[in-house]
Amino acid sequence: MGVVNGTNLRIYDGTEPLGYATSCTLDMSAETRETLSKDGVTSWAESEVGALSASLSFEGFFSEDVTINAVTVKSVEDIFTKFAAKTAISWRFTTDVSTEVVYSGSGSITALNFSGAVEENSTYSGTITVSGAVTQGSIA
């Protein structure tokens, strides 16, 4: 197995990857609450872990193609439609290679950006805010 090649790591909406993706990130964090009291014997702050949260971010080349190299993908049109309709998606963050790890969950697209500069490739980017737990498994 070894180190995973970042080129192979993708965000999927169900079974279809986001088309023409150039980068993807899964961010997970834990809120903490301070538990330091006057009875503490050290001058170090104390805390406990509270709620967990996660989000995914993505970037890619702006394209309306729904098929790339004979693979069905989510186009910017598909992504916009889910954003505008406030439709939750079942996402997966994985290489989609058998026996490798997959992180999955549900969430909504909470940010979506389209960009185009003179003589440069147009791009899209966005954020999926996770609702509920992130689960870890492996591809069967």
MIKOL-980756 format. One record per atom (N, C-alpha, C): x, y, z; residue in one letter. Coordinates in pm, whole numbers, plus 50000, padded with zeros to 5 digits. Each point is the difference from the previous one (the first is absolute). Layout:
# MIKOL-980756
XYZa;...
//
This chain:
# MIKOL-980756
500824988150000m;499185011950000m;500865012550000m;500655003050108g;500905011450005g;499265013350005g;500705010449965v;499455013550001v;499005001549885v;498855005950030v;498975001749898v;500365011849910v;499944997849871n;500255010549902n;498815009650002n;500225012750030g;498935009850009g;499185001249873g;500564996649886t;499255000449875t;498834990550004t;500134988950073n;498964989850005n;498925002750105n;500245009350091l;499045003050106l;498965009749947l;498714996450014r;498935008149941r;498845001450097r;499165010049973i;498715001250067i;498954994749903i;499184991050050y;498924994249921y;498665004850056y;499075002449911d;498605002450036d;499304987049965d;499754991650100g;499524986649972g;501094991849935g;499764995549877t;500994991849929t;500785008049897t;499675012849983e;500625008049894e;500965010450058e;501255000549949p;500945010050049p;499665013949947p;500465010250072l;499865013749950l;500915001549879l;499465004649889g;500725000549873g;501125010349996g;501074996549929y;501165008549977y;500585005650129y;499914992250109a;500525004550129a;501525001749994a;500485010250068t;501455002250010t;500504998850144t;499105001650097s;500394998050139s;498774997250085s;500214993350112c;498924997150094c;500584998650139c;499205003850099t;500454999850138t;498844995850090t;500304991550097l;499054996650106l;500575005750128l;499295009650062d;500425006250125d;499104995150112d;500604995050107m;499254995750116m;500555007250123m;499115003750090s;500465007150120s;499134996550119s;500525003050118a;499284997650125a;499965012950080a;498825003450047e;499885011350091e;500504995650136e;500545009350074t;500434996850136t;499375009950097t;499874995550123r;499525009050104r;501004999750114r;500275011650053e;500985001250107e;499434994350129e;500814992250070t;499564994050125t;500885004050118t;500805010349981l;500885004950107l;499155006150112l;500334996350122s;499285005550115s;501015005150103s;499505006150102k;500855005050108k;500644988650078k;499454988149983d;500544988450070d;501154993349924d;500265004749878g;501084994349920g;501355002550068g;500904990449987v;501295001350068v;501115004749907v;499685001949872t;501025004749906t;499555013349941t;500915006649934s;499645012449932s;499684997549853s;499944987349963w;499664996549862w;498494999449984w;499515005049888a;498584999349970a;499604985449982a;498794996850037e;499464986649982e;498755001249912e;499794989749916s;498835000449913s;499534985849970s;498754999249955e;499424987449957e;499445001849860e;499974989249925v;499505000549863v;498485000050002v;499415008649918g;498555000849986g;499574995149863g;499215007949932a;499434996249870a;501074999049892a;499814990349911l;500864998249883l;499295005949879l;500775005249905s;499415005349877s;500964997649884s;499465001349879a;500844997649882a;499465007949881a;500895002549905s;499635006049873s;500954994949893s;499555000749876l;500834996449887l;500115012149910l;501165002149942s;500155010749901s;500504993849871s;499645006449889f;500374994649870f;500275011349902f;500824996949901e;500315009249890e;500104991849873e;499695006349887g;500124993149873g;499875009549884g;500164994749880f;499825007949879f;498515000549967f;499515011849967f;498595002149969f;499674992949869f;499084990550006s;499594992649880s;498584995050020s;499264999549892e;498644994550005e;499984985549953e;501174994149976d;500084986049959d;499464991050111d;499254989749962v;499504990350097v;500704986549984v;500874999049898t;500794988049979t;501435004149967t;500964994150070i;501425002449974i;500674986449991i;500654997049888n;500674987149980n;499064988350032n;498795000749952a;498974989650015a;499534998150144a;500305009650088v;499544999650139v;498985011150021v;498844996650057t;498995010050031t;500465008150121t;499945013449988v;500455008950106v;498925010450030v;500165006750113k;499145011350033k;500575012549935k;499195006549917s;500425012249933s;499715011950091s;500475011949962v;499695012050079v;498495002550000v;499324996049892e;498545001549995e;499344991350108e;500474987550014d;499474991150103d;500255005650140d;501215005050021i;500385005550130i;499175012350032i;499835008949902f;499185012050022f;498554996350032f;499454990249927t;498624995950022t;499794995550144t;500934992150052k;499894995450140k;500175011650098k;500905009349969f;500195011750085f;498735008450004f;499445003449884a;498835008749991a;498764993650063a;499894986849991a;498854993150056a;500194996550148a;501175003050054k;500344996750139k;499894985050025k;500364992249899t;499914985550005t;501224994050070t;499764991850101a;501094993050067a;500604989749905a;501284997550014i;500664990049918i;500634989450089i;500094988049948s;500754989350066s;501385000249938s;500985004950076w;501345001749947w;500924988650045w;501044997949920r;501084990750033r;501325006849968r;500994998050084f;501345005449982f;500924987949993f;500484996649879t;500684987249981t;500764999649868t;500854990049987t;500624997149870t;499104990949918t;499034993850065d;499074990449939d;500724987549951d;501154996950062v;500774988049966v;499704989450106v;499774987849956s;499664989050089s;501004998850114s;499514997650119t;500734998350127t;500535013050060t;499895011249931e;500485012650057e;498905006850079e;500405009350085v;499075006650092v;499055009449927v;498805001250055v;499015009449949v;499385007150120v;499885013149991y;499295007950099y;498705004349934y;498904999750073s;498725003349938s;499065006650100s;498955005949945g;499005006450083g;498995007349914g;499275008950064s;498995008049932s;500295014650027s;499635008549908g;500235014250020g;499365008249890g;500165013150012s;499455009249901s;501105009149948s;499865004049875i;500945009649942i;499655013750057i;500915005750077t;499735012750068t;500785011649940t;500864997249906a;500705010549926a;500304994849861a;499845008649900l;500284996249862l;500485012449926l;501164998949936n;500615011349931n;500394995949858n;499725008949904f;500444998249863f;500945011749969f;501104997149931s;500985010449972s;500544998649859s;500245011349936g;500584999849866g;500845012549978g;501274998149970a;500915011149973a;500424999549853a;500415011249947v;500425000949860v;501124990149972v;499804992149895e;500984990449952e;500444989750104e;499104996850092e;500264989550098e;498814990450001e;500234988050047n;498904990550013n;499005005150103n;498714999149968s;498985003650098s;499944988850105s;499645003850122t;500014990450110t;498725000850083t;499804989850080y;498945000050101y;500614995450130y;499405004050110s;500434995350131s;498815000550094s;500094992850107g;498895000150094g;500314992850129g;498985000050085t;500094993750131t;498754991650025t;500214988250053i;498904991550047i;500104999850152i;498955004550068t;499964999350145t;499334987050040t;500704992150079v;499524986750038v;498915001350106v;498964992049984s;498914999250097s;500044986050060s;500294999050128g;500114986950063g;501424995050000g;500134986950017a;501304993750018a;500744997349868a;501325000550007v;500874995249893v;500294985450035v;499804990949906t;500304986050025t;501224995849919t;500734990350054q;501194994849934q;499784985449969q;500334996049880g;499864986149959g;501024996749893g;499754989349928s;500884996549888s;499144996049881s;500585001549883i;499334996349876i;499994984849992i;498854994349976a;499894985449991a;500634994549875a;
//
